[in-house]
Amino acid sequence: MLPPFDRLDPPRTRSGVLLTTSTSRRRNRTVVRVDGEARARDAGRLEAELLAACGTTKLVVLDFTGLTFLGGKVLTVVLAAHEAASTRGHQLRLVVDSPAVSAVLRVSGVGALLAVFGSLRDALAATG
């Protein structure tokens, strides 16, 4: 019997775990789920996906619950997406449950600038 999909090991390269993303859109919200390690090599692809989402839907939720590493270049991409959403009157919310990713947000000060939630359910249910 195969394990459930969410328990399978993510794809790997010689330099680590590949970043994978999936996007789901419903009405006025988009959820972008990010899994693996978010490194500098992934910043361009993630930036294009986030900026497109922030320009078309009022609420974008960036689900980092599957993220194991958050690099500085990708952190810059998240800030750019937040700014793009804000200038359009839209919102970017983050979902983080990893102590390592939470520490990066806290130490960098970025966590204080963004709406950060512990679960996708809480991020979607929040008002404002």
C-alpha positions in Angstrom: 0.0 0.0 0.0 1.3 3.5 -0.9 1.5 6.2 1.7 -0.8 9.2 1.3 0.5 11.8 -1.1 1.3 14.3 1.6 3.6 11.9 3.3 5.8 11.2 0.2 9.3 12.6 0.2 9.5 15.7 -2.1 11.6 15.5 -5.2 15.3 16.1 -4.6 18.3 17.4 -6.6 21.9 17.3 -5.7 21.6 20.7 -4.0 18.5 19.8 -2.0 14.7 19.6 -2.1 13.0 21.1 -5.2 10.5 23.8 -4.7 7.0 22.9 -5.9 4.0 25.2 -6.0 0.3 24.8 -6.7 -2.3 27.4 -7.1 -6.0 27.3 -6.6 -8.5 30.1 -7.4 -12.0 30.6 -6.1 -14.1 33.7 -6.5 -12.0 36.6 -5.1 -9.2 34.5 -3.5 -6.1 32.6 -4.6 -4.2 30.2 -2.5 -0.6 29.5 -3.6 0.9 26.5 -1.8 4.7 26.3 -1.6 6.5 23.1 -0.7 10.1 22.2 -0.3 13.0 24.7 -0.1 12.6 28.2 -1.3 16.0 29.2 -2.5 17.4 32.0 -4.7 17.1 29.7 -7.8 13.3 29.6 -7.3 12.7 33.4 -6.8 11.9 34.3 -10.4 9.3 31.6 -10.8 7.6 32.3 -7.5 7.7 36.0 -8.1 5.9 35.7 -11.5 3.2 33.4 -9.9 2.7 35.7 -6.9 2.6 39.0 -8.8 0.0 37.5 -11.2 -2.1 36.4 -8.3 -1.8 39.7 -6.5 -2.9 41.6 -9.6 -6.1 39.5 -10.2 -7.6 38.6 -6.9 -8.5 40.6 -3.8 -7.0 38.0 -1.4 -3.9 35.9 -2.0 -2.9 33.4 0.7 0.6 32.1 0.5 0.6 28.7 2.2 4.1 28.0 3.5 3.1 25.0 5.6 5.1 22.7 3.3 8.1 24.9 3.3 11.3 23.7 5.0 13.6 26.5 4.1 13.1 30.2 3.3 16.0 32.0 1.6 16.5 35.8 1.6 15.9 36.2 -2.1 12.5 34.6 -1.8 11.7 36.7 1.3 12.3 39.7 -1.0 9.8 38.3 -3.5 7.2 37.9 -0.7 7.7 41.6 0.2 7.3 42.6 -3.4 4.1 40.6 -3.7 2.8 42.2 -0.5 3.5 45.7 -1.9 1.9 44.8 -5.2 -1.2 43.6 -3.5 -1.4 46.6 -1.2 -1.1 49.1 -4.0 -4.2 47.5 -5.6 -6.1 47.4 -2.3 -5.7 43.6 -2.2 -4.3 41.5 0.6 -1.5 39.0 0.9 -1.6 36.6 3.9 1.0 34.1 4.9 0.4 30.7 6.5 3.4 29.4 8.4 3.7 26.4 10.8 7.4 25.7 10.6 9.6 26.9 13.5 12.5 27.5 11.0 10.4 29.6 8.6 8.8 31.5 11.5 12.3 32.3 12.8 13.3 33.7 9.4 10.2 35.9 9.4 10.8 37.1 13.0 14.5 37.8 12.7 14.2 39.6 9.4 11.3 41.7 10.7 9.1 40.7 7.7 6.7 38.8 10.0 5.8 42.1 11.6 4.9 43.7 8.2 2.6 40.9 6.9 -0.5 39.1 8.1 0.9 35.7 9.3 -1.4 32.8 10.3 -0.8 29.4 11.7 -3.3 27.6 9.5 -4.9 28.0 6.1 -8.3 27.9 7.7 -7.5 30.9 9.9 -6.0 32.9 7.0 -9.1 32.4 4.9 -11.5 33.1 7.8 -9.8 36.3 8.9 -11.6 39.6 8.1 -10.0 42.8 7.0 
